[in-house]
């Protein structure tokens, strides 16, 4: 199931949740309001390194922070 980002229209909280594509929006974890709305998330579309200048490399070994990146080039992989 995909992870979606939501915003609560009652309190402004933004959060992520794993929800099936046809399920209704989950309630806000902070205020429990049902006034949540799925946000349009930015995604990365596959492109060649010639188009982007980016060359993928193996993730750096680190004591923490790299669970969310796939290329070892995020700011937490330092």
C-alpha positions as CSV (number, residue, x, y, z in Angstrom):
1,X,0.0,0.0,0.0
2,X,1.3,3.5,-0.8
3,X,2.2,6.2,1.8
4,X,0.1,9.4,1.3
5,X,0.6,12.8,2.9
6,X,-2.4,14.5,4.4
7,X,-3.2,17.9,5.9
8,X,-5.9,18.5,8.6
9,X,-8.2,21.4,7.6
10,X,-9.2,21.8,11.3
11,X,-5.8,22.2,13.0
12,X,-3.3,22.4,10.1
13,X,-1.4,19.3,11.1
14,X,0.4,17.5,8.2
15,X,1.0,13.7,8.5
16,X,1.7,10.6,6.5
17,X,-0.3,7.4,6.5
18,X,-0.3,4.1,4.7
19,X,-3.7,3.9,3.1
20,X,-5.1,1.8,0.2
21,X,-5.9,3.8,-2.9
22,X,-9.7,3.5,-2.5
23,X,-9.9,4.1,1.2
24,X,-11.3,7.4,2.6
25,X,-8.8,9.9,4.1
26,X,-7.8,9.0,7.7
27,X,-8.7,11.2,10.7
28,X,-6.1,13.6,12.0
29,X,-3.8,12.0,14.6
30,X,-3.4,15.3,16.5
31,X,-7.0,16.5,16.8
32,X,-8.9,13.5,15.6
33,X,-10.9,15.6,13.1
34,X,-12.2,14.0,9.9
35,X,-11.4,17.1,7.9
36,X,-8.3,15.7,6.3
37,X,-7.2,16.1,2.7
38,X,-4.7,14.2,0.6
39,X,-1.8,16.4,-0.4
40,X,-0.2,16.3,-3.9
41,X,3.3,14.9,-3.2
42,X,6.3,15.5,-5.3
43,X,7.7,12.3,-6.9
44,X,10.8,11.5,-8.7
45,X,10.4,10.4,-12.2
46,X,13.1,8.1,-13.7
47,X,15.4,10.0,-16.0
48,X,18.8,9.2,-17.3
49,X,21.9,10.6,-15.6
50,X,22.7,12.5,-18.9
51,X,19.5,14.5,-18.4
52,X,20.0,15.3,-14.7
53,X,23.8,15.2,-14.3
54,X,23.1,12.9,-11.3
55,X,25.1,9.7,-11.0
56,X,23.6,7.1,-8.6
57,X,26.0,5.7,-6.0
58,X,25.7,3.1,-3.3
59,X,24.4,4.4,0.0
60,X,27.1,5.4,2.4
61,X,27.4,3.4,5.5
62,X,26.2,5.6,8.4
63,X,25.2,5.3,11.9
64,X,21.8,6.7,11.2
65,X,19.6,8.8,9.0
66,X,19.7,6.9,5.7
67,X,16.5,4.9,6.0
68,X,14.6,7.4,3.9
69,X,17.0,7.9,1.0
70,X,17.7,5.6,-1.9
71,X,20.9,6.9,-3.3
72,X,23.0,7.9,-0.3
73,X,23.0,11.5,-1.4
74,X,20.5,13.0,1.0
75,X,21.4,15.6,3.6
76,X,21.2,13.0,6.4
77,X,23.7,10.6,4.9
78,X,26.7,12.8,5.5
